[in-house]
Amino acid sequence: MTDRHPDTPASLTIRDLRKSFADTVAVGGLDLHVEGGRLCALLGPSGCGKTTTLRLIAGLERPDAGSIELGERALTTAGTFVPPERRRIGMVFQDYALFPHYDVAGNVAYGLGRRANRGRVREVLELVGLDRVADRPVHQLSGGQQQRVALARALAPTPELILLDEPFSNLDASLRERVREDVREIIAAAGVTALFVTHDQEEALSLAERVAVLREGRVEQVGTPEEIYSRPSTPWMAAFLGEVEVLAGEARDGRVKCELGSLAVETKAEGTVEVLIRPESVAIGITGPPDATEAEVVGRRFYGHDQLVELRLPSGRKVSSRRLGFPAWHPGDRVQVWVEGPADVLPGS
């Protein structure tokens, strides 16, 4: 492979992609566009088609229909199927797929074929911070270091796209956050377009620039992490991305009235709506603003850095408020509750 100019990273465009296995639809009309040089997450529950989509992009599976384009090249269309080795795509597998009988440099060189360029091997090892352990057997490395070897091997042939399949699932929880940050910095420094599969909402929201949420083989919503979290397109989306309160409301002239007061919302909806409020937007205190609602604390889960406080409103409905760890709230406390953060609305069902 030849180097691609770093100022022109390839975009990825998928249109109406479909794949079934016998009577099971794995991917059912998926559309997605990833801008060149961006890091995008494919997020969704088990069985939603994430890994199948990744394998279709890599050329490890043939689609039943649809098209995949990388930059200006058609990888898959009705009459085209580019084999995996000619797609200019690097892949990092969930289990890393390293060769235990090779050292670090040997594993990276494998990605370059029989005539590996030693200079390129050294270059990518420097990029991932492993140049000082090039001759070390991979089984002597930590999980995070093995992850970086796998990434270096995928980057060595200068691909136009990097695919990562559940890249952090084999790491201890204590390592994941640090390794995620390392991987993001390495991909950004390489200037390559990247797509990674995950079922972990926190991982997708904290790592990716764009997030595509899959549901039953199709993209339910795509956007920045902030967009899909604060403005989910459906109640399913809202619930999948974290705890959410769904209250009945009435919208008029850019405001919505619900049991937690009159709220300003960015919507053109009018009439009966569903109001979506995250627990971190629900504030509580001994005193509150004039339109605050009285409530009783009926439960509390303490996590150290924060606490989730369960409240019973005058109607008997329960809602949750996520607050800092202190002051502590306890069942039986009488409090004022109000919305102090973003809320979204969807048309009423």
C-alpha positions as CSV (number, residue, x, y, z in Angstrom):
1,M,0.0,0.0,0.0
2,T,1.1,3.5,-0.6
3,D,0.6,6.4,1.8
4,R,-2.5,8.5,1.5
5,H,-2.1,12.2,1.9
6,P,-3.1,13.0,5.5
7,D,-5.1,16.0,4.5
8,T,-7.5,13.8,2.5
9,P,-8.8,11.0,4.6
10,A,-11.4,8.8,3.0
11,S,-15.0,8.9,4.0
12,L,-17.2,5.9,4.4
13,T,-20.7,5.7,2.9
14,I,-23.1,2.9,3.3
15,R,-26.5,2.7,1.6
16,D,-29.3,0.3,2.2
17,L,-27.0,-2.5,3.3
18,R,-28.7,-5.8,3.9
19,K,-27.6,-9.2,5.1
20,S,-29.6,-12.2,6.3
21,F,-28.5,-15.6,7.6
22,A,-31.2,-18.2,6.7
23,D,-34.4,-16.6,8.1
24,T,-32.6,-14.2,10.5
25,V,-32.2,-10.6,9.3
26,A,-28.9,-9.3,10.7
27,V,-28.7,-6.1,8.8
28,G,-31.9,-4.7,7.4
29,G,-31.4,-1.6,5.3
30,L,-28.6,0.2,7.0
31,D,-27.5,3.7,5.9
32,L,-24.4,5.5,7.4
33,H,-22.0,8.2,6.4
34,V,-18.7,8.7,8.3
35,E,-16.7,11.8,7.3
36,G,-13.1,11.3,6.5
37,G,-10.8,11.4,9.5
38,R,-13.6,11.0,12.0
39,L,-13.8,8.4,14.8
40,C,-17.4,6.9,14.8
41,A,-18.9,4.3,17.1
42,L,-21.4,1.7,16.1
43,L,-23.4,1.3,19.3
44,G,-26.2,-1.1,20.1
45,P,-27.5,-4.0,22.1
46,S,-26.5,-7.6,21.4
47,G,-27.9,-9.0,18.2
48,C,-28.5,-5.6,16.6
49,G,-26.2,-6.2,13.7
50,K,-23.0,-4.3,14.8
51,T,-20.4,-7.0,14.1
52,T,-22.1,-8.2,10.9
53,T,-22.0,-4.6,9.7
54,L,-18.3,-4.5,10.5
55,R,-17.6,-7.8,8.7
56,L,-19.5,-6.5,5.6
57,I,-17.4,-3.4,5.5
58,A,-14.2,-5.4,5.9
59,G,-15.3,-7.8,3.1
60,L,-15.4,-10.8,5.4
61,E,-19.1,-11.3,4.5
62,R,-20.9,-10.6,1.2
63,P,-24.1,-8.4,1.6
64,D,-27.4,-9.5,0.0
65,A,-27.9,-5.9,-1.2
66,G,-26.7,-2.4,-0.8
67,S,-23.5,-0.5,-1.4
68,I,-20.3,0.4,0.5
69,E,-18.0,3.2,-0.7
70,L,-14.7,4.2,0.8
71,G,-13.7,7.6,-0.5
72,E,-14.3,7.5,-4.2
73,R,-14.0,3.7,-4.4
74,A,-16.9,1.3,-4.6
75,L,-16.2,-1.7,-2.4
76,T,-19.5,-3.4,-2.7
77,T,-22.3,-2.7,-5.2
78,A,-24.8,-4.8,-7.2
79,G,-21.9,-5.7,-9.6
80,T,-18.8,-5.1,-7.5
81,F,-17.1,-6.9,-4.6
82,V,-13.6,-5.9,-3.7
83,P,-11.9,-8.7,-1.7
84,P,-10.7,-7.9,1.8
85,E,-7.0,-7.7,1.0
86,R,-7.6,-5.0,-1.6
87,R,-9.9,-2.8,0.5
88,R,-7.2,-0.7,2.3
89,I,-8.9,-1.5,5.6
90,G,-7.1,-2.3,8.8
91,M,-9.0,-4.4,11.4
92,V,-8.4,-4.8,15.2
93,F,-10.2,-7.9,16.4
94,Q,-11.8,-8.3,19.8
95,D,-9.1,-10.8,20.9
96,Y,-6.3,-8.9,19.1
97,A,-5.4,-12.0,17.1
98,L,-1.7,-11.6,17.8
99,F,0.8,-14.3,17.0
100,P,2.4,-15.6,20.2
101,H,5.5,-16.9,18.4
102,Y,6.4,-13.4,17.0
103,D,7.8,-10.5,19.0
104,V,6.1,-7.1,18.9
105,A,7.9,-6.0,15.7
106,G,7.2,-9.3,14.0
107,N,3.5,-8.9,14.7
108,V,3.4,-5.5,13.2
109,A,5.5,-6.5,10.2
110,Y,3.0,-9.3,9.5
111,G,0.5,-6.6,8.4
112,L,3.0,-5.5,5.7
113,G,3.4,-8.8,4.0
114,R,6.5,-10.7,3.1
115,R,8.6,-7.7,2.2
116,A,8.0,-5.7,5.4
117,N,9.5,-2.2,5.5
118,R,11.5,-2.0,8.7
119,G,11.3,1.8,8.7
120,R,7.5,1.6,8.6
121,V,7.4,-0.9,11.4
122,R,9.5,1.4,13.5
123,E,7.4,4.4,12.6
124,V,4.1,2.8,13.7
125,L,5.7,1.4,16.9
126,E,6.8,4.9,17.7
127,L,3.3,6.2,17.0
128,V,1.8,3.7,19.5
129,G,4.6,4.2,22.0
130,L,6.0,0.7,21.8
131,D,9.3,1.3,20.0
132,R,11.3,0.4,23.1
133,V,9.7,-3.1,23.4
134,A,9.9,-4.0,19.7
135,D,11.8,-7.3,20.4
136,R,9.7,-8.4,23.3
137,P,7.4,-11.4,23.0
138,V,3.8,-10.3,22.9
139,H,2.8,-12.7,25.7
140,Q,5.0,-10.6,28.1
141,L,2.9,-7.5,27.4
142,S,0.0,-6.1,29.4
143,G,-3.4,-6.1,27.9
144,G,-3.2,-2.4,27.1
145,Q,0.2,-2.9,25.3
146,Q,-1.2,-5.9,23.3
147,Q,-4.1,-3.6,22.3
148,R,-1.6,-1.1,20.9
149,V,0.3,-3.8,19.1
150,A,-2.9,-4.9,17.3
151,L,-3.6,-1.2,16.4
152,A,0.0,-0.7,15.1
153,R,-0.3,-3.8,12.9
154,A,-3.6,-2.5,11.5
155,L,-2.1,0.9,10.9
156,A,1.2,-0.4,9.3
157,P,-0.1,-0.7,5.7
158,T,-1.4,2.9,5.8
159,P,-5.1,1.9,5.5
160,E,-7.9,4.3,4.6
161,L,-10.2,3.0,7.3
162,I,-9.6,1.3,10.6
163,L,-12.3,-1.1,12.0
164,L,-12.2,-2.1,15.7
165,D,-14.5,-4.8,17.0
166,E,-15.3,-4.4,20.8
167,P,-11.7,-3.2,21.2
168,F,-11.7,-2.8,25.0
169,S,-13.9,-5.7,26.1
170,N,-10.9,-7.8,27.2
171,L,-9.3,-5.2,29.4
172,D,-9.7,-4.8,33.1
173,A,-12.0,-2.0,34.1
174,S,-9.1,-0.1,35.7
175,L,-7.3,-0.1,32.3
176,R,-10.1,0.7,29.9
177,E,-10.4,4.5,30.4
178,R,-6.6,5.0,30.0
179,V,-6.4,2.7,27.0
180,R,-9.4,4.3,25.3
181,E,-7.7,7.7,25.6
182,D,-4.5,6.2,24.1
183,V,-6.3,4.7,21.2
184,R,-8.2,7.9,20.4
185,E,-4.9,9.9,20.4
186,I,-3.2,7.3,18.2
187,I,-6.0,7.3,15.6
188,A,-6.1,11.1,15.6
189,A,-2.3,11.3,15.1
190,A,-2.6,8.8,12.2
191,G,-5.2,10.9,10.5
192,V,-7.3,7.9,9.5
193,T,-11.0,7.3,9.5
194,A,-12.1,4.8,12.2
195,L,-15.2,2.9,13.0
196,F,-15.5,0.8,16.2
197,V,-18.2,-1.5,17.5
198,T,-19.3,-1.4,21.1
199,H,-22.3,-2.3,23.3
200,D,-21.0,0.0,26.0
201,Q,-22.8,3.4,26.0
202,E,-20.2,5.1,28.2
203,E,-17.4,3.9,25.9
204,A,-19.2,5.2,22.7
205,L,-20.1,8.6,24.2
206,S,-16.7,9.2,25.7
207,L,-14.5,8.1,22.8
208,A,-16.3,8.8,19.5
209,E,-16.8,12.0,17.6
210,R,-20.0,10.6,16.0
211,V,-22.2,7.8,17.3
212,A,-24.5,5.6,15.2
213,V,-27.0,3.7,17.3
214,L,-28.2,0.4,15.8
215,R,-31.5,-1.3,16.5
216,E,-32.6,-4.5,14.7
217,G,-30.1,-4.1,11.9
218,R,-30.8,-0.4,11.1
219,V,-29.5,2.9,12.3
220,E,-31.9,4.3,14.9
221,Q,-30.1,7.7,15.2
222,V,-26.7,9.1,14.4
223,G,-25.1,12.3,15.7
224,T,-22.5,13.7,18.1
225,P,-22.5,12.1,21.6
226,E,-24.1,15.3,22.9
227,E,-26.9,15.2,20.3
228,I,-28.0,11.6,20.8
229,Y,-27.8,11.8,24.5
230,S,-29.6,15.1,25.1
231,R,-32.0,14.9,22.0
232,P,-32.9,11.3,21.5
233,S,-35.2,10.7,18.5
234,T,-37.4,8.0,20.2
235,P,-38.2,6.9,23.8
236,W,-36.3,3.7,23.0
237,M,-33.2,5.8,22.2
238,A,-33.5,7.7,25.4
239,A,-33.9,4.6,27.6
240,F,-31.0,2.8,25.8
241,L,-28.6,5.6,26.4
242,G,-29.2,5.9,30.1
243,E,-31.8,6.5,32.8
244,V,-34.6,8.9,31.7
245,E,-37.9,10.2,33.0
246,V,-40.8,10.2,30.6
247,L,-43.5,12.6,31.7
248,A,-46.8,13.6,30.0
249,G,-46.8,17.2,28.9
250,E,-48.5,19.9,26.9
251,A,-46.4,22.0,24.5
252,R,-47.2,25.5,23.4
253,D,-45.0,28.3,22.0
254,G,-41.6,26.8,22.8
255,R,-42.6,25.7,26.4
256,V,-44.0,22.6,27.8
257,K,-45.9,22.1,31.0
258,C,-45.5,18.9,32.9
259,E,-45.5,17.7,36.5
260,L,-42.1,19.2,37.1
261,G,-43.1,22.7,36.0
262,S,-43.1,24.8,32.9
263,L,-39.9,24.2,30.8
264,A,-38.3,25.9,27.8
265,V,-37.6,23.4,25.1
266,E,-36.1,23.6,21.6
267,T,-39.0,22.2,19.7
268,K,-41.8,23.1,17.3
269,A,-44.1,20.5,18.8
270,E,-47.6,21.7,19.9
271,G,-50.2,19.9,22.0
272,T,-49.7,16.6,23.8
273,V,-46.1,15.4,24.1
274,E,-43.8,13.2,26.1
275,V,-41.2,15.1,28.1
276,L,-37.8,13.3,28.4
277,I,-35.7,14.4,31.3
278,R,-32.4,12.9,32.5
279,P,-31.9,12.4,36.2
280,E,-29.0,14.8,36.2
281,S,-31.4,17.6,35.0
282,V,-33.6,17.1,38.0
283,A,-32.5,19.4,40.9
284,I,-33.5,19.1,44.5
285,G,-33.0,21.3,47.6
286,I,-34.5,22.4,50.9
287,T,-35.7,25.5,49.0
288,G,-36.1,26.0,45.3
289,P,-37.4,28.5,42.7
290,P,-41.0,29.7,42.9
291,D,-42.3,27.1,40.5
292,A,-40.6,24.1,42.2
293,T,-42.6,21.1,43.2
294,E,-42.7,19.5,46.6
295,A,-41.5,15.9,46.8
296,E,-40.5,13.2,49.3
297,V,-37.2,11.3,49.2
298,V,-38.1,7.6,49.1
299,G,-34.8,6.0,48.2
300,R,-31.1,6.7,47.6
301,R,-28.1,5.0,46.0
302,F,-24.8,6.4,46.9
303,Y,-21.8,6.0,44.6
304,G,-19.2,8.2,46.3
305,H,-18.8,10.8,43.6
306,D,-22.6,11.1,43.1
307,Q,-25.9,9.8,44.3
308,L,-29.2,8.8,42.7
309,V,-32.1,10.1,44.8
310,E,-35.5,8.6,44.2
311,L,-38.4,11.0,44.8
312,R,-42.2,10.7,45.1
313,L,-44.1,13.6,43.5
314,P,-47.5,14.8,44.8
315,S,-49.3,12.6,42.2
316,G,-47.5,9.5,43.5
317,R,-45.2,9.3,40.5
318,K,-41.6,8.5,41.2
319,V,-38.7,10.3,39.5
320,S,-34.9,10.2,40.0
321,S,-32.4,13.0,40.6
322,R,-28.7,12.5,40.1
323,R,-26.7,14.8,42.4
324,L,-23.1,15.1,43.7
325,G,-22.3,12.9,46.6
326,F,-23.0,15.6,49.2
327,P,-25.2,16.8,50.8
328,A,-26.6,13.4,51.6
329,W,-30.4,12.8,51.2
330,H,-32.3,10.2,53.1
331,P,-35.7,8.5,52.8
332,G,-38.4,10.7,54.5
333,D,-36.7,14.1,53.6
334,R,-39.1,16.7,52.3
335,V,-37.5,18.6,49.4
336,Q,-38.2,21.0,46.5
337,V,-37.7,19.6,43.0
338,W,-37.3,21.4,39.7
339,V,-35.7,21.0,36.3
340,E,-32.2,22.6,36.0
341,G,-30.9,21.2,32.7
342,P,-31.9,20.2,29.3
343,A,-35.2,18.5,28.6
344,D,-36.5,17.2,25.3
345,V,-40.0,16.4,24.0
346,L,-41.4,13.9,21.5
347,P,-44.9,13.8,20.1
348,G,-47.3,12.1,22.4
349,S,-48.3,8.5,21.7
